[in-house]
Amino acid sequence: MTFAHDTADALRAAVRLVNSGEEPDTLLTLADLEEFFDDEGYTGRRPDETDLRAVRRLRPTLRRLLTSDRDAAVEIVNDLLQRAKALPRLVRHGDVDWHIHAIDDQAPLADRVTVETAMAMIDVIRADEMSRLAICAADDCEGIVLDLTRNRSKVFCSTTCGNGAAVAAYRARQAAAGATR
C-alpha cells in the first residue's frame, strides 16, 4: 500500500514525535522543537515555548492513537478532528504539490500536528492498514515502528534498536557455539 506523500509525511512526523518521548527524551528544548518543525516540513507560525509544552503533552495522545486497534482509532480520530474544528482544504506551497491541510497554518503547532496526524490516520483506517504501525521488536524499547515497506519487513523503530538486536543475536550465537565445543 502506497500512501499519498502528505499521509506518509504526517505519519513519519507523528511517530518521530511520539518516539521522542522514549528514554532518553529528545524533545526538551525549543531548539529541539524547531529542529522537528524544520525537518518535518511544517509551515506557518514558528513554534515558541508554549508550543513546546503543548507538543510534549500531545505525545501520549498520539501514542494512544498510533497503537490503537482500528475501531478505537476511529473514535480518537473523530474526537480529535471535532475538537480542532478541522476543515479540510487543498493547498500547495514550496516544492510540495497539492495536499490537504485541515487547520490554519497559524494555529498552535500541537493543534496542527494533531490534525495532520488524524487526517493521515483516516487513510490508514480506510485502507485497513493499521498493521503498518507497531511497537519496536527490541526487548527494551517501546518506540513505535511505521512500516511503509512493500514487504512489511520493518520491525525496529530505529537503526540503534536494529543494531542492538543484531549484536545480541551475534553474541547469543557465539555463546552457543562456545558451549558446544
C-alpha positions in Angstrom: 0.0 0.0 0.0 1.4 3.3 -1.0 0.0 6.3 0.9 -0.1 9.9 -0.5 3.0 11.9 0.3 1.2 14.1 2.9 -0.1 11.0 4.7 3.3 9.3 4.8 4.9 12.6 5.9 2.3 13.1 8.7 2.7 9.6 9.9 6.5 9.8 10.0 6.3 13.1 11.9 3.8 11.7 14.4 6.0 8.6 15.0 9.1 10.7 15.4 7.2 12.9 17.9 5.9 10.0 19.9 9.2 8.3 19.9 10.9 11.5 21.1 9.2 10.8 24.5 11.0 7.5 24.9 14.2 7.4 27.1 16.2 9.5 26.5 13.6 12.2 25.8 14.8 14.1 22.7 12.3 16.9 22.8 13.4 19.0 25.7 14.2 22.5 24.3 12.7 25.0 21.9 15.7 24.3 19.7 14.7 20.6 19.6 11.1 21.6 18.6 12.4 24.0 16.0 14.5 21.2 14.5 11.4 18.9 14.4 9.4 21.7 12.8 12.0 22.3 10.1 12.9 18.6 9.5 9.3 17.6 9.1 8.4 20.4 6.8 5.9 22.3 8.8 4.9 25.7 7.5 3.3 28.7 9.1 3.9 30.1 12.5 7.2 29.2 14.1 7.0 27.3 17.4 7.5 29.0 20.8 7.9 27.8 24.4 4.1 27.5 24.7 4.2 25.2 21.7 7.0 23.1 23.2 4.9 22.4 26.3 1.8 21.6 24.3 3.6 19.4 21.9 5.2 17.5 24.7 1.7 17.0 26.3 0.4 15.7 23.0 2.7 12.7 22.7 0.7 10.3 24.9 -2.5 11.1 22.9 -0.7 10.4 19.6 0.8 7.2 21.1 -2.7 6.0 22.1 -3.9 6.8 18.5 -1.0 5.1 16.7 -1.1 2.0 18.9 -4.9 1.5 19.0 -6.9 -1.0 17.1 -8.9 0.2 14.1 -12.2 0.8 15.9 -10.6 2.7 18.8 -8.5 4.7 16.3 -11.7 5.8 14.6 -13.1 7.2 17.8 -9.9 9.0 18.6 -9.6 10.5 15.1 -13.2 11.7 15.1 -12.8 13.3 18.5 -9.5 15.0 17.6 -10.9 16.4 14.4 -14.1 17.6 16.0 -12.3 19.3 18.9 -10.0 21.1 16.4 -12.9 22.0 14.2 -10.9 20.7 11.2 -11.9 22.0 7.8 -10.0 20.1 5.1 -8.8 22.1 2.0 -6.2 21.5 -0.7 -3.1 23.7 -0.6 0.2 23.9 -2.5 3.3 25.6 -1.1 7.1 25.5 -1.7 8.1 22.3 -3.5 5.1 20.4 -2.2 2.3 19.8 -4.7 -1.4 19.7 -3.8 -2.1 18.2 -0.4 -4.6 18.5 2.4 -4.4 21.0 5.3 -7.3 20.9 7.7 -6.2 23.6 10.1 -4.8 27.1 9.7 -1.1 27.4 9.4 -1.1 30.0 12.2 -2.8 27.6 14.7 -0.6 26.4 17.6 1.8 23.7 16.5 0.3 21.0 18.7 -3.1 21.6 17.1 -1.5 21.3 13.6 0.3 18.1 14.5 -2.9 16.7 16.0 -5.0 17.4 12.9 -2.4 16.3 10.4 -1.9 13.0 12.3 -5.7 12.5 12.5 -6.1 13.2 8.8 -3.3 10.7 7.9 -4.9 8.1 10.2 -8.1 8.4 8.1 -6.2 7.0 5.2 -4.6 4.3 7.3 -8.0 3.3 8.8 -9.9 3.4 5.4 -7.2 1.2 3.8 -7.3 -1.2 6.8 -3.5 -0.8 7.2 -3.3 -0.4 11.0 -0.6 -3.2 10.9 1.7 -0.6 9.4 2.1 0.7 13.0 3.6 -1.5 15.7 5.8 -1.4 18.8 9.5 -1.9 18.2 10.7 -5.5 18.3 13.7 -4.7 20.6 13.1 -6.1 24.0 14.0 -2.9 25.8 12.1 -0.5 23.6 8.6 0.8 23.4 9.2 3.0 20.3 6.6 3.0 17.5 7.5 1.5 14.2 6.0 2.9 11.0 6.4 0.3 8.3 5.9 1.7 4.9 8.0 -1.0 3.1 6.4 -3.1 0.4 7.1 -6.4 2.1 6.2 -5.2 5.6 9.6 -6.1 7.0 10.4 -3.2 9.3 10.3 -4.3 12.9 12.6 -1.8 14.7 11.9 1.8 15.4 15.5 2.9 14.7 18.9 1.8 13.4 20.0 1.8 17.0 17.4 -0.8 18.0 18.1 -2.9 14.9 21.8 -2.9 15.5 21.3 -3.7 19.2 19.2 -6.8 18.3 21.8 -7.9 15.7 24.6 -7.6 18.2 22.6 -9.5 20.8 21.8 -12.3 18.3 25.5 -12.5 17.3 26.6 -12.8 20.9 24.0 -15.5 21.5 25.3 -17.4 18.5 28.8 -17.0 19.7 27.9 -18.2 23.2 26.0 -21.2 21.9 28.9 -22.1 19.6 31.3 -21.9 22.5 29.1 -24.1 24.7 29.1 -26.8 22.1 32.9 -27.0 21.8 
